[in-house]
């Protein structure tokens, strides 16, 4: 799965997918989006199909439509992006120092707590 940023509409759709534990249909996303922007149903359909093709969502047939679920959590996605940036950033020590230097005190405390607890459930052994 490619680790790059989503396009604007892809990110907006993924926000809707991540927000729904019971999955989401194209119609549900379309109905939510029409309240905040002018958009065609077919545009939402194409975007969700593209996200499926790229591996970001899985789908199951539900009647004549599909219901979509994310293939990873928002947090897993963010961690993967951080890992990709760390790997591609050149001098890893400098990248990490710059990243940590930009953190707020609260973020720094959260990082320290995560390190004390083994880095989370996705920890490699």
HURABEL-V675027 format. One record per pair of residues at least 12 apart in sequence whose C-alpha atoms are under 10 Angstrom apart, sorted by the first residue. I is the first residue (numbers start at 1). J is the second residue. Records with the same first field share a line. If there is no record, write none. Layout:
I = J / J
This chain:
1 = 54 / 55 / 56
2 = 54 / 55 / 56 / 81
3 = 77 / 78 / 80 / 81 / 82 / 83 / 84 / 85
4 = 77 / 80 / 81 / 84 / 85
5 = 77 / 81
6 = 51
7 = 47
9 = 43 / 44 / 47 / 48
10 = 44 / 47 / 48 / 50 / 51 / 56
12 = 29 / 33
13 = 26 / 29 / 30 / 32 / 33 / 44 / 47 / 48 / 51
14 = 29 / 47 / 48 / 51 / 56 / 57 / 69 / 70 / 74
15 = 29 / 70 / 74
16 = 28 / 29 / 32 / 33 / 69 / 70
17 = 29 / 48 / 57 / 67 / 68 / 69 / 70 / 73 / 74
18 = 57 / 68 / 69 / 70 / 71 / 72 / 73 / 74
19 = 69 / 70 / 74
20 = 68 / 69 / 70
21 = 69 / 70
22 = 67 / 68 / 69
23 = 57 / 58 / 59 / 60 / 66 / 67 / 68 / 69 / 70
24 = 59 / 66 / 67 / 68 / 69 / 70
25 = 45 / 48 / 59 / 60 / 61 / 62 / 65 / 66 / 67 / 68 / 69
26 = 41 / 42 / 43 / 44 / 45 / 46 / 47 / 48 / 49 / 65 / 66 / 67 / 68
27 = 41 / 44 / 45 / 65 / 66 / 67
28 = 67
29 = 41 / 44 / 45 / 48
30 = 42 / 43 / 44 / 45
48 = 68
49 = 66 / 68
51 = 68 / 70
52 = 68 / 69 / 70 / 71
55 = 70 / 71 / 72
56 = 68 / 69 / 70 / 71 / 72 / 73 / 77
57 = 69 / 70 / 71 / 72
58 = 70 / 71 / 72
59 = 71
76 = 122
79 = 122
86 = 99
